[in-house]
Amino acid sequence: MKIVFFGTGAFGLPTLQRICGSGDFSVSAIVTGPDQPQGRGRKLSPSAIAAWAESESIGPILKPVSVRDPDLPDRLRSLNADLFLVVAYRILPEAIYTIPPVAINLHASLLPRYRGAAPIQRAIMAGETRTGVTTFVLQKTVDTGGILLQRELAIAPEENAGELSRRLALIGAEVVVETLRGVRDGTLKPQAQDASLASPAPKILPADRVIDFAVPADAIVDRVRGLAPKPAAVTMFREKLIKILALRNTNQASDASPGTIVAADARAGLKISAGGNILDVVRVQPEGRSEQTGPEFVRGQRIKPGERFERAAL
């Protein structure tokens, strides 16, 4: 089976590595994003997918600036692929995904739940305790095609989006290989999604990152987990932006106003009033500084009880 792989981010890398190492499939080409400026020097660097493929001499590697590139369909058609596989790439136009007999996508949720660009983040932010991965057949409406395989797993209580993404990427790679074998052998047929169970997972907007310390404490903790490590939930302290990377609900009641620092100790760390409870600040990143623990933040800023975290304006 000849496959064209579409992917850019690190989420798709385990899948590409598995299918290349399985011995069952041939990767005819890789389509990924163009090189992007990285680091302080803003040097152009390849995507995670392209970097690995180049190191393994797998190709050709196509890096279109846009999937609407008028030359791209003819280039892909010339490859005579049996299947297109999409993992964490852009939305493909119909002129591309209809080129092979079938095009398959790996999605990081249990479809039809969390259709959209940010399924991992949105699931954690919503307080979900379980999620999974789905392989499905591409069609015109995003994330609505027939389901091929699914795998479910539990979300750990303090797991953040970055950690969960890495686990789902590994499980997704296994599910993709199983899917490809089933499609090849004719033992796997797509099953229609139940649209009545659908829920959206739109991309993360700046407003989603702003912490409101008046909402329930668990909802704040889940928002922080869902946005960590990037782009990160934010608040303001002493008129500077602070990324909050991890909080823990102590389940101790507080009658202080939301956002008020109720304890600041160089060893025990920083505790704030939020949603009627006290939250332990586990990890933060002050503006222009590296990541710090709560105690490190207290020592570096000489924080005193009674100071406040304010709502950020993004």
Buried (B, 14 or more C-beta within 10 A) or exposed (E): BBBBBBBBBBBBBBBBBBBBEEEEBEBBBBBBBBBEEEEEEEEEEBBBBBBBBEEEEBEEBBBBEEBEEEEBBEBBEEBEBBBBBBBBBBEBBEBBBBBBEBBBBBBBBBBBBBBBBBBBBBBBBBBBEEBBBBBBBBBEEBBBBBBBBBBEBEBEEEBBBBBBBEBBBEBBBBBBBBBBBBBBEEEBEBEEBEEEEBBEBEEBEEEBBBBBBBEBBBBBBBBBBBBBBEBBBBBBBEEEBBBBBBBBBEEEEBEBEBBBBBBBBEEEBBBBBBBEBBBBBBBBBBEEBEBBBBBBBBBEBEBEBEBBBBBBEE
